[in-house]
Amino acid sequence: MADRSTRRRVGIGDVAARAGVSHATVSRVMNGNTTVNSAIAARVQAAAAELKYKPNPVGRSLALGKTETIGIVVPDLSNPTFQSILRDVSIAAARDGYRVLIADSSEVSSEEAILAGEARRRCDGVVLCAPRMSQDDLEELAPTLHPLVLINRTTEHSSTPSLVVDYGHGIQQLGAHLVELGHRRIAYLTGPERSASNVQRLRGLEKFVQDYPEVELQFIPGGNTYDAGNEASDAVASCGATGILVFNDVAAMGLLHGLSERGIRVPEDLSITGYDDMPFARYTMPGLTTAAVPITQLGSLAWRRMREHIKQADAESPTDHFEPHLEIRGSTAPPKA
């Protein structure tokens, strides 16, 4: 008996011979071409089933001119917010028979263009999720990636749809919440310097201090990771502020841990807010007051915009806006008298 490993793979020629048709006819039937006579198509499908023929996915992709895969580039795959967006894009794409190729730039902006270009060569389109590259680089890159969908960035390129969260408005809501509780000395633990959403938060805080001139606002260098929040604990503890706005929930959780180790109680000694409302935010001790971003909507809509542009190159390219909403939990309270 011949070893299974030496058995010849059933090919398109075998199916053509069994069905009594040309190679081209088999290819058209296997690729779903509806112009083939229904009786002939049925004969081809029956022959393929008898021979247990499985189309070569690479060959099929070449024949169809598409891979039925999209690429997503994120700056930090360890961030649960990006994980949630990826999950929802993947679920939505899978319903339409598409798969997702993921690339993580590890917060290195110079890697984003390389990864995006590689993904586009292998996929039918690219989603850039919160890219860290400069606006000039983004404007130069965008036309080469079409179809492209941007999350939390915009471009002047007319064929690029964007999904944008109003991070400035969210940080203003959080600041106003602290003021309503009685806080007048507030600090912002900043995010990554190249983060466009951090820039939006900073602009939002400019408006915030105009609305509340009695507030003393200071800035403490931070980041977007657990370690960054934890390492900022000493600076936060000694800054004199009674309310701390943190760039995101991840860094806020790191800060909560660092403050606890130093015997500083939240919210009795310091009020802390996060941003994003990632799945774990409600389960911290205490639960984290935060600005909730509609992550599920971002993921599903990103796929819908991508699908529109895959099917129709000149589809509309709107900029969809999302507003965070306040989630008040136990990490904020009035300052000590």
N, C-alpha and C positions, 0 to 999 in steps of 0.2 A: 504493500500500500504506500502511495506517495505521501511524503510528509506534507502537512498542511502548509508549511512555510514555503514549499516549492510550487504550490498550485498557482496556476496563472490567474491573474485578476481578470474578471469579466469586464470587457470593455464595450464601448459604444458600437464597435464593429460586430460583436457577437449579437447584440440586440438587433442591429440592422439586418444581419443575416437571418435571424430567427423570424423577424417580422416581415422580411421581404421588402424592405424599404432602404432608402439611402441613409448614409451617416447624418446628412444635414436634417433629414426628417426626424430622426431620433433626437437630435440635439434640440430641434424646435419643440418637440413634444415635452422633453424633459425640462425645458426652460419655461414651460407654460404658455407657449405661443398658441393662441386660439384660432389662428388661420388654417391650421391643419384639419383636414377632413376628419370628422368625429369618428368614423369607422376605422380609419387608418390610425388615429390617435389611440383608440381603444386597443388595436392590435399591437401597437408599440408598447403600451403600458402592460399588456398581458405578457408580452415577451420579456420585458424587463423584470416583471414579478417572477416569472418562471426561472429566469437565470439569476435571480437575486442581485440584479445590477444596482449599484449605488453610484450616482453621478459624482464625479470629482468636484469637490466644492470650489477648488481654485479655477478649474476649467470653466465651471458654471459662472463664476464671478467674472471671468474674462469675457465669456460669451454675452453676459447680460450687461457688462460695463459697470457693474457695481458689486460691492463686497457684502452688502447688508450688515455692515458694521459701522459704528461711529466712534470717534475718539473723544475722550474728555481729558483735559489737562487741568490739574488742580495744584495749588501751591503746597499743600500739606495734607496728605492722606490720613495722618493720625488724628486730625481734627474731626470730631464727631459731626460737626455741621456739614463739612464736605462729604463725609461718609453718607449722611442722610440724603444729600442732594444726589449723589451718585446712585444710591439705592433707588430713588424714585425715578431718575432718568432711565435706569436699567429696566425697571419694571414696566414703565410706559413703552419703552422701545421694544421690549420682548413681546408685548401684545401685538406688535406689527411685524414680528419676525426678525427684528434687529438685535444685534448684540453690541456690547460696549467694550472698547479697549481703553484702559485707564493708564494715565501717565502722571507721575508725581514729580514736580520740579524742585521739591524740598526747599522752597522759599528762595531759590537761586533764580533771579529774574533772567539772567543770560541763558539759562537752560530752556526757558519757556518757548522761545521761537524755534529752537532745534526740535524739541519734543512735539510741538504743534505741527511743524513741517513733516516730521516722520509719520505722525499719526495721519495726516491728510493723505500722504502717499499710499497708506495702507487701508484707508477708510473712505466712506462716502461723504463724510463731513466731520467737522470738529466743533466741540463745545469748549470754550475757554472759560473756566470758572475762576473769577476773581484774580486775573493775572496780575503779576507784580511789575511787569515791564512798563517802561515809560510810555507816555501817550504818543510820542513821535514814533517809537518802535511799533506800537500797536497799529497806528495808522498805516505804516509801511507794510506791516505783515498781513493785515486783514484781507486785502484783495487776493492774496495768494492762497488763502485757505477756504474760499467759498466752495460749498455752503458752510458758513460759520455762524454760531450763536454765541453771544457774550452774556455772561452772568456777572453782574456788578461792575460792569464797565460799559462804556459807549464808544462809538467811533463815528467819524464823519462818512465812512464808506456806506453808500446808500443801500447796499444789498445785505447788510448785517443787522439782524434783529438783536435787541438787547433786553435783558431782564434786570431791572435796577431796583434795589432796596433803598429807601430813603433813610440811610443811617444817621444823617444829621438830625432829622426829626425825632428819631428814636432816642438819641442821646439827650436831646432837649427835654423830652418827656421824663427821662430818668432824673435829670437835674432838677426839673420842676418838682418832681415827687420828693426829692430830698429837701428842697426849700420848703415845701408844704409841711414837712415834718419838723421844720425849725432849724435845719442846718444852714449855716452861713459860711463855713470854711470847708470847701470841697476840693478834692484833688482828682485828677484824671490820670489813671495808669495807662499810658499810651500803648498803641499797637505797633506792628512793624512799620518802619519808616516808609517803605515802598508800597504799603497797602493803600489802595485807592479808598477803601472803606474807612481806614483810619483818617485819611484826609477829609472825608465827608464828616466824620465825627468832630474833627477839629473845627471845621467850618460851622457845624451846628453849635458848638460850644461858644464860638464868637457871638452868634446870635443870642445864645443863652445869657451871657454876661451883659449883653445890652438890655435884655428884658429884666434882669435881676442885678442891677448895679450894686446892690448891697452885699453881693456874694463875693468872697475872696476865693478865686480859682487858681490852683497851681497845677503844674504838670510834672509827672514822675515818669522817667523812661521805663518801659515795660516790655511787652511782647504779646504773643498769642499762644503760649504754651503753659502747661502746668508749672514747669521749672521756672519760667519767667515770672509768673505770679508769686511763686514761693520765694524766689530770690529777691523780690522787691519788698518783702515783708518788713525789713528793717527800715527802709526808706519811707514806707507808708506809716509805720508806727511812730516815726519821729517827725513827720511833716506837720503835725499840728491840726490837720483836717479832721473833721468828725464824720464826714461822708466821703466815700471813695467810689468813683465811677471807673469801672475796669473795661478794657477794650472788648473782651469777650468772656463767655462763661468759663472757658477752659482756664484762662489766666486767673479769673476770679476764684475758681476752685483751688488753684495752687496758692493763692493769697490767703484763702480761708485756712488752709492747712498751716501755712507759715505763721499766721497770727495766733492760731491755737497753740502752736508749740511755744510761742512767746508769752502765753498767758493772757493774750488780749481777746476779750469776748466780743462776739458779733451776735446781735447788734448792740449789746449793752455799752460797749466802749467805742465801737466803730460800726457805722452802717456801710454795707458793701452792695454794689449792684454789678450784674454781669451784662451780657448782650448776646442774643441769638435764641435763647430758650432751648438749648440742646436737651436731648431726652433725660439727662441726669440732673438737670438744674433743679428740679423740684425735690430731688432726693438727697441733696446736701444737708448738712446740719449746721445752721438752719437752712431751710429752703431758700433758694437764691432769687431775689428780686431781679428782674431782667426785662429786656425789650425783646419780645417774641417776633422772630422772622418767619414768614410763611414758607418754610423749607419745602414741604410737600408740593405746594403750588409751583415753586420755582422749578423743581425737577420735572414735573409732568409737562409744564408749559414749555420748558426748554426743548423737550423732545418734540412737542407739537410744532413748534417753530422750525425745528430742524427737518421734520418730516415734510412740512409744506415746501421747504426749499429744495429738498431732494427730489420731490415730485415735480416741482415747477420752479425753474431757475429764477424767474422774475416775480416770484411771490412777494407779497407785501412784507416789509421789514419794520414792524413797529417797535417802539421802545415801551415795554410794559413796566409800570411802576407799582411797587409794593410798599405799604407803610407798616412798620412794626407796631405792635400794641403792647402796652405795659402789663406785665405779670408781677403783681405785688405779693411777696412772700415774707418769710421771717427774717431775712438778712438786713432789713431796714427798719428803723424805729427812730423816735425823737432823740436828739443828743442828750447826754447827761447834763443835768442842771448845774 
